[in-house]
């Protein structure tokens, strides 16, 4: 998949601003299971994610939790 000239990339520090509250370890676990968009390596120790893929991921998540019964 090639990126378009207008593609926006997010670093880990930007994910929280886009509604992804997970720690790095959890994100890595989800990526390993294929449950989170794969990161793009910009250099040996610098990775990011496509905003479009993060938006698609968020669209598949539930928006609210059911009320607790008690």
Secondary structure, 3 states (H helix, E strand, C coil): CCCCCCCCEEEHHHHHHHCCCCCHHHHHHHHHCCCCCCCEEEECCEEEEEHHHHHHHHHCCCCCCCCCCC
